[in-house]
Amino acid sequence: MIEVCFIAADGARTTAQAEPGISLLEVAQAAGLPLEGTCEGQMACSTCHVIVTADWYARLTPASEDEEDMLDLAAGVARTSRLSCQIVIEPELDGLEVRIPGESRDMRRP
Protein backbone atom coordinates (compact mmCIF):
# COMPACT_ATOMS: atom_id res chain seq x y z
CA MET A 1 0.00 0.00 0.00
CA ILE A 2 1.04 3.55 -0.71
CA GLU A 3 0.54 6.26 1.89
CA VAL A 4 -0.77 9.71 0.94
CA CYS A 5 -1.21 12.68 3.28
CA PHE A 6 -3.94 15.25 2.66
CA ILE A 7 -3.66 18.58 4.47
CA ALA A 8 -6.91 20.51 4.97
CA ALA A 9 -7.12 24.31 4.86
CA ASP A 10 -7.17 24.34 8.68
CA GLY A 11 -3.96 22.28 8.82
CA ALA A 12 -5.63 19.00 9.81
CA ARG A 13 -3.82 16.04 8.29
CA THR A 14 -5.49 12.90 6.98
CA THR A 15 -3.36 9.94 5.95
CA ALA A 16 -4.88 7.48 3.47
CA GLN A 17 -3.73 4.17 2.05
CA ALA A 18 -3.88 3.67 -1.71
CA GLU A 19 -3.44 0.89 -4.20
CA PRO A 20 -1.18 1.61 -7.19
CA GLY A 21 -2.97 2.56 -10.39
CA ILE A 22 -5.85 4.58 -8.96
CA SER A 23 -6.14 8.36 -9.08
CA LEU A 24 -5.44 10.66 -6.18
CA LEU A 25 -9.07 11.81 -6.50
CA GLU A 26 -10.27 8.27 -5.80
CA VAL A 27 -8.00 8.06 -2.77
CA ALA A 28 -9.36 11.35 -1.39
CA GLN A 29 -12.98 10.37 -1.94
CA ALA A 30 -12.48 6.96 -0.31
CA ALA A 31 -11.02 8.79 2.72
CA GLY A 32 -14.10 11.02 2.91
CA LEU A 33 -12.29 14.20 1.94
CA PRO A 34 -14.04 17.16 0.27
CA LEU A 35 -12.87 16.72 -3.31
CA GLU A 36 -15.96 16.60 -5.46
CA GLY A 37 -14.68 15.49 -8.86
CA THR A 38 -17.88 16.56 -10.63
CA CYS A 39 -16.70 15.23 -13.98
CA GLU A 40 -15.75 11.88 -12.42
CA GLY A 41 -12.11 12.19 -13.41
CA GLN A 42 -12.66 13.13 -17.05
CA MET A 43 -10.67 16.40 -16.73
CA ALA A 44 -13.72 18.47 -17.62
CA CYS A 45 -13.85 20.52 -14.40
CA SER A 46 -11.55 21.71 -11.64
CA THR A 47 -13.43 20.47 -8.56
CA CYS A 48 -10.63 18.05 -7.64
CA HIS A 49 -7.94 20.73 -7.52
CA VAL A 50 -5.18 20.16 -4.96
CA ILE A 51 -1.93 21.93 -4.18
CA VAL A 52 1.02 19.56 -4.15
CA THR A 53 3.71 20.32 -1.58
CA ALA A 54 6.77 21.82 -3.26
CA ASP A 55 9.09 18.89 -2.59
CA TRP A 56 6.67 16.46 -4.26
CA TYR A 57 5.59 18.64 -7.20
CA ALA A 58 8.77 18.09 -9.23
CA ARG A 59 8.45 14.32 -8.80
CA LEU A 60 5.10 14.17 -10.59
CA THR A 61 4.61 13.67 -14.29
CA PRO A 62 4.13 17.21 -15.66
CA ALA A 63 0.59 18.45 -16.21
CA SER A 64 -0.74 18.29 -19.75
CA GLU A 65 -1.83 21.42 -21.57
CA ASP A 66 -5.47 20.35 -21.09
CA GLU A 67 -4.93 20.02 -17.34
CA GLU A 68 -3.28 23.46 -17.22
CA ASP A 69 -6.34 24.89 -19.03
CA MET A 70 -8.67 23.36 -16.42
CA LEU A 71 -6.52 24.69 -13.58
CA ASP A 72 -7.08 28.19 -14.98
CA LEU A 73 -10.71 27.76 -13.84
CA ALA A 74 -9.91 26.57 -10.31
CA ALA A 75 -10.21 28.77 -7.23
CA GLY A 76 -7.08 29.37 -5.16
CA VAL A 77 -4.60 28.09 -7.74
CA ALA A 78 -0.94 28.02 -6.74
CA ARG A 79 2.29 27.33 -8.63
CA THR A 80 2.14 23.66 -7.58
CA SER A 81 -1.57 23.12 -8.29
CA ARG A 82 -2.74 19.93 -9.98
CA LEU A 83 -6.01 18.13 -10.66
CA SER A 84 -6.11 15.11 -8.38
CA CYS A 85 -7.88 13.07 -11.08
CA GLN A 86 -4.71 13.34 -13.19
CA ILE A 87 -2.28 12.07 -10.56
CA VAL A 88 -2.03 8.28 -10.75
CA ILE A 89 -0.79 6.63 -7.58
CA GLU A 90 2.48 4.77 -8.12
CA PRO A 91 4.94 3.26 -5.61
CA GLU A 92 7.29 6.23 -6.17
CA LEU A 93 4.60 8.48 -4.64
CA ASP A 94 4.65 6.78 -1.23
CA GLY A 95 4.47 9.64 1.28
CA LEU A 96 2.97 12.17 -1.17
CA GLU A 97 1.56 15.27 0.54
CA VAL A 98 -1.09 17.53 -0.98
CA ARG A 99 -3.09 20.43 0.38
CA ILE A 100 -6.82 20.79 -0.20
CA PRO A 101 -7.53 24.46 -0.96
CA GLY A 102 -9.81 26.37 1.39
CA GLU A 103 -12.02 27.23 -1.56
CA SER A 104 -12.78 23.56 -2.13
CA ARG A 105 -16.45 22.58 -2.08
CA ASP A 106 -18.07 19.19 -2.23
CA MET A 107 -21.68 19.41 -3.39
CA ARG A 108 -22.16 15.77 -2.37
CA ARG A 109 -22.17 16.93 1.26
CA PRO A 110 -24.96 18.92 2.95
TORKE-761886 format. One record per residue: residue in one letter; x, y, z of N, C-alpha, C in turn; residue number from 0. Coordinates in pm, 1 decimal, always signed. Each point is the difference from the previous one (the first is absolute). Layout:
% residues N
NODE r     n.c1     n.c2     n.c3    ca.c1    ca.c2    ca.c3     c.c1     c.c2     c.c3   k
NODE A        X        Y        Z        X        Y        Z        X        Y        Z NUM
...
% end
This chain:
% residues 110
NODE r     n.c1     n.c2     n.c3    ca.c1    ca.c2    ca.c3     c.c1     c.c2     c.c3   k
NODE M    +83.7   -118.7     +0.0    -83.7   +118.7     +0.0    +87.9   +124.7     +0.0   0
NODE I    -53.5   +103.1    -60.7    +69.7   +127.2    -10.3    -70.7    +99.6    +90.9   1
NODE E    +77.4    +75.8    +74.2    -57.1    +95.6    +94.4     -0.1   +140.1    -60.2   2
NODE V   -114.0    +68.8    +14.6    -16.2   +136.4    -49.1    -52.5    +84.5   +115.2   3
NODE C    +53.1   +121.5    +13.1    -44.9    +90.6   +106.1    -71.3   +118.9    -63.6   4
NODE F   -122.9    +23.4    +45.0    -78.6   +115.2    -43.3     -0.2   +101.2   +113.3   5
NODE I    +25.8   +125.5    -32.1     +2.4   +106.1    +99.8   -116.5    +94.4    -29.4   6
NODE A    -92.2    +11.1    +95.1   -117.1    +87.1    -16.2    +41.6   +146.0    +17.9   7
NODE A    -89.3    +90.3    -39.8    +27.1   +143.5    +11.1    +30.2    +40.5   +144.0   8
NODE D    -57.9    -69.8    +96.5    +23.1    +33.0   +141.4   +124.7    -67.8    +56.6   9
NODE G    +73.2    -71.8    -84.6   +123.2    -66.5    +42.1    -17.7   -143.3    +45.8  10
NODE A   -124.9    -45.7    +12.5    -24.4   -138.9    +40.5    +55.8    -94.4   -106.3  11
NODE R    +63.1   -105.6    +45.6    +61.8    -96.8    -90.8    -78.2   -130.8     +2.4  12
NODE T    -23.3    -53.8   -119.8    -65.4   -129.3    -14.1    +91.5    -88.1    -83.4  13
NODE T    +37.5   -113.8    +54.0    +83.6    -93.7    -73.6    -89.5   -110.3    -54.4  14
NODE A    +19.0    -31.5   -128.0    -81.0   -103.8    -65.4    +92.5   -102.3    -64.7  15
NODE Q    -49.1   -121.3    -10.0    +71.5   -108.1    -67.1    -56.9    -15.4   -140.3  16
NODE A    +86.4    -24.6    -97.1    -44.5     -9.5   -138.5    +65.7   -117.3    -71.3  17
NODE E    -74.3    -57.4    -89.4    +52.6   -104.0    -88.9    +60.9    +67.5   -122.6  18
NODE P   +109.4    -50.5    -53.3    +56.0    +55.6   -123.0   -101.9     -6.1   -114.1  19
NODE G     +5.1   +100.2    -85.5    -83.1     +0.4   -119.8   -128.2    +79.3    +10.7  20
NODE I    -37.8    +43.1   +120.8   -121.7    +80.4    +11.1    +38.8   +147.5     +7.3  21
NODE S    -97.1    +86.9    -21.6    +29.2   +142.7     +2.0     +0.0    +54.1   +142.3  22
NODE L    +68.4   +109.5    +18.5     +1.7    +67.4   +129.4   -140.6    +43.6    +38.6  23
NODE L    -82.5    +36.4    -97.2   -140.1    +34.8    +26.6    -72.4   -116.4    +64.8  24
NODE E    +17.5   -120.0    -51.8    -65.0   -118.2    +57.0    +46.4    -25.7   +143.2  25
NODE V   +127.2    +23.9    +25.2    +54.0    -18.6   +135.1    -67.3    +98.5    +95.5  26
NODE A     -7.7   +126.1    -41.2    -61.2   +104.2    +83.6   -146.3    -30.3    +28.3  27
NODE Q    -73.6    -39.2   -102.3   -142.0    -28.2    +18.3    -20.4   -120.5    +91.8  28
NODE A    +81.5   -102.3    -14.3    -11.3   -118.2    +85.9    +30.2    +34.9   +146.5  29
NODE A    +81.4   +103.3    +20.4    +34.0    +44.1   +135.7   -101.4   +100.8    +54.5  30
NODE G   -102.6    +30.9    -80.7   -104.2    +92.0    +45.1    +38.5   +146.4     -5.3  31
NODE L    +97.5    +33.4    -81.7    +45.7   +138.2     -9.6    -82.3    +79.7   -101.6  32
NODE P     -5.3   +132.9    +16.4    -88.1    +83.5    -81.8    +53.7    +34.0   -138.8  33
NODE L    +29.1   -100.5    -79.1    +34.9    +21.6   -139.6   -113.2    -58.6    -83.9  34
NODE E    -72.9    +88.7    -64.5   -122.9    -41.8    -67.3    +24.7    -84.2   -125.0  35
NODE G    +81.6    +47.7    -91.1    +21.7    -74.2   -123.8   -127.1    -10.6    -82.2  36
NODE T    -64.4   +113.6    -24.3   -128.5     +3.9    -70.2     +1.6    -77.5   -131.0  37
NODE C   +108.7     +9.3    -73.1     +7.3    -65.3   -131.2    +43.2   -145.5     +9.4  38
NODE E    +13.3    -50.1   +122.5    +38.9   -138.8    +24.7   +134.8    -36.3    -61.4  39
NODE G    +93.0    +94.5     +7.4   +135.9    -26.9    -45.8    +22.5    +12.6   -148.6  40
NODE Q    -90.0    +67.4    -70.2    +13.1    +13.6   -144.6    +71.8   +128.2    -41.9  41
NODE M    +54.4    +73.8    +97.3    +71.9   +125.0    -23.1    -86.0   +102.7    -72.6  42
NODE A   -126.0     +8.3    +41.9    -92.8    +96.0    -59.3    -46.1   +104.3   +102.2  43
NODE C    +64.7     +1.3   +117.5    -31.7    +99.0   +102.5   +125.0    +19.5    +84.6  44
NODE S    -10.1    +79.3   +104.6   +115.8    +20.4    +87.5    -36.7    -24.4   +146.3  45
NODE T   -105.0    -77.6    +24.2    -47.0    -21.8   +137.5    +83.9   -100.5    +78.6  46
NODE C   +106.0    -51.2    -59.9    +90.0    -90.8    +72.5   +138.3    +62.7    +16.2  47
NODE H     +6.0   +130.7    -13.4   +124.7    +75.1    +10.0    +66.4    -19.3   +136.1  48
NODE V   +129.5    -29.8     -2.0    +80.7     -8.1   +121.7   +129.0    +77.8    -23.6  49
NODE I    +65.4    +33.8   +109.6   +130.0    +65.7     -8.6   +102.8    -98.0    +54.3  50
NODE V    +90.2    -41.4    -85.8   +102.0    -98.2    +35.4   +111.4    +71.8    +75.8  51
NODE T    +48.6    -59.3   +108.5   +109.8    +64.2    +72.0   +120.5    +10.4    -93.8  52
NODE A    +77.3   +105.6    +18.4   +108.2    +33.5    -92.5    +98.1   -114.7    -22.2  53
NODE D    +35.6    -71.5   +105.4    +98.1   -106.7    -16.5    -52.6   -117.6    -81.6  54
NODE W   -130.8    -15.7     -6.3    -58.9   -109.4    -78.7    -35.7    +43.4   -141.9  55
NODE Y    -24.4   +126.1    -21.8    -47.8    +48.5   -130.1    +92.7    -40.9   -115.0  56
NODE A   +128.3    +17.3    +17.7    +96.7    -31.3   -105.8     +8.5   -149.5    -29.8  57
NODE R    -45.7    -82.5    +92.2     +5.9   -145.2    -19.7   -116.1    -53.2    -84.1  58
NODE L   -101.6    +81.7    -18.9   -117.2    -43.5    -75.6    +23.4    +13.1   -150.0  59
NODE T    -70.9    -80.6    -76.3     -2.0    +17.4   -143.9    -57.6   +138.6    -26.8  60
NODE P    +60.3    +79.2    -86.3    -50.9   +135.8    -24.0   -145.4     +0.5    -47.2  61
NODE A    -69.9   +106.8    +34.8   -138.9    +16.9    -42.5     -6.4    +19.1   -151.8  62
NODE S   -104.8    -54.7    -58.5    -21.7    +19.4   -143.6    -53.3   +141.3    -24.4  63
NODE E     +0.3    +41.2   -122.6    -55.6   +131.0    -35.2   -148.6     +6.8    +35.5  64
NODE D    -73.4   -109.6    -22.5   -142.4     -3.9    +35.1    -20.1    +16.3   +150.8  65
NODE E    +84.8    -64.8    +79.4    -10.7    +15.1   +145.0    +29.9   +144.3    +40.2  66
NODE E   +102.3    +59.4    -58.5    +33.0   +140.5    +29.8   -119.0    +90.9    -32.8  67
NODE D    -68.8    -27.8   -110.7   -118.0    +79.2    -37.0   -109.4    -12.6   +104.9  68
NODE M    -21.9   -120.1    +52.2   -102.1    -20.0   +103.5    +40.3    +69.0   +130.6  69
NODE L   +127.8     -1.9    +31.3    +47.0    +65.6   +121.8    -22.8   +151.1     -5.1  70
NODE D     -3.4    +55.8   -120.6    -29.4   +143.3    -14.3   -137.9    +34.1    +55.7  71
NODE L    -88.5    -98.7    +10.3   -136.4    +21.7    +48.6    -15.0    -26.8   +149.4  72
NODE A   +101.9    -53.4    +62.5     -7.7    -38.3   +141.3    +19.1   +120.7    +91.7  73
NODE A    -65.3     -5.5   +115.2    +17.0   +104.5   +101.1   +124.2    -28.5    +82.7  74
NODE G    +73.4   +104.0    +35.9   +114.9    -15.9    +88.4   +118.1    -72.6    -60.3  75
NODE V    +20.8    +15.0   -130.1   +108.9    -69.6    -68.2   +135.8    +51.8    +47.8  76
NODE A    +93.3    -91.6    +13.9   +137.5    +32.4    +38.1    +95.7    -55.6   -105.4  77
NODE R   +125.7    +33.2    +13.7   +101.5    -46.2    -96.5     +5.9   -152.3     -7.9  78
NODE T    -29.9    -68.3   +109.9     +9.3   -146.4     +3.0   -138.6    -66.8     -4.4  79
NODE S    -97.6    +68.9    -56.0   -135.4    -56.6    -11.0     -5.7   -110.1   -104.0  80
NODE R    -84.1    -98.6    +28.4    -27.5   -109.9    -93.7   -144.6    -43.6    +18.6  81
NODE L    -51.8    -71.7    -98.6   -130.4    -64.5    +12.6    +26.8   -139.8    +54.3  82
NODE S    -65.0    -33.6   +110.7    +28.6   -129.4    +62.6    -42.8   -117.6    -87.3  83
NODE C    -92.1    +23.0    -92.6    -41.8   -108.9    -90.1   +110.0    -36.6    -99.2  84
NODE Q    +99.6    +86.6    -14.9   +106.7    -23.0    -97.0   +128.5    -52.7    +63.4  85
NODE I     -2.0    -19.2   +131.2   +116.6    -55.5    +68.9    -29.5   -146.7    +28.9  86
NODE V    +72.3    -87.7    -66.7    -17.9   -144.0    +18.6    +97.1    -46.8   +107.2  87
NODE I    -53.1    -70.8    +97.6    +80.5    -47.4   +111.9    +93.7   -110.1    -47.4  88
NODE E   +128.6    +19.9    +27.6   +104.2    -95.9    -33.5    +88.1    -18.7   +123.3  89
NODE P    +73.8   -109.8    +10.1    +84.1    -22.4   +116.8    +96.3   +115.8    +29.9  90
NODE E    +46.2    +69.3   -103.9    +93.2   +111.5    +18.6    -64.9   +116.0    +75.0  91
NODE L   -133.0     -0.1    +11.3    -71.8   +108.7    +66.8    -31.2    -30.7   +146.2  92
NODE D    +59.1   -105.9    +53.7    -23.1    -33.2   +140.8    +44.7   +117.4    +87.0  93
NODE G    -91.0    +53.3    +79.4    +28.7   +115.1    +85.1    -44.1   +132.8    -59.6  94
NODE L    -59.5     -2.1   -118.5    -46.6   +122.3    -67.4    -84.0    +85.0    +94.6  95
NODE E    +22.4   +131.8     -2.6    -78.9    +93.8    +79.1    -62.4   +103.1    -91.8  96
NODE V   -131.5    +20.2    +17.1    -71.2   +102.2    -77.1    -90.5    +78.2    +94.0  97
NODE R    -22.5   +125.7    -35.4    -87.6    +86.1    +77.2   -131.5    +17.1    -74.3  98
NODE I   -109.4     -5.7    +74.0   -131.6    +25.1    -57.6    -28.4   +148.5    +19.3  99
NODE P    -22.3    +73.8   -108.3    -20.9   +144.3    +12.6   -122.3    +33.6    +85.4 100
NODE G     +6.5   +112.0    +67.8   -111.7    +45.2    +82.1   -124.3    +28.4    -81.0 101
NODE E    +17.0    +28.3   -126.7   -113.4    +29.7    -87.6    -70.3   -125.0    -49.2 102
NODE S    +49.8   -115.9    +39.5    -55.7   -126.2    -46.6   -142.7    -19.1    +52.1 103
NODE R    -86.6    -50.6    -85.8   -137.4    -28.6    +37.8    -37.2   -137.5    -51.8 104
NODE D    -79.5    -68.4    +77.0    -45.9   -133.1    -40.1   -152.0     +2.8     +5.1 105
NODE M    -63.5     +9.6   -113.0   -145.6    +10.4     -7.9    -68.7   -131.6    +39.5 106
NODE R    +78.1   -106.7    +18.1    -57.4   -126.4    +44.2    -34.4     +4.9   +147.9 107
NODE R    +53.8    +99.8    +70.9    -20.0    +12.1   +144.3    -99.8   +111.3    +29.8 108
NODE P    -82.9    -18.1   +103.0    -96.8   +104.9    +36.5    +67.8   +124.0    +55.4 109
% end
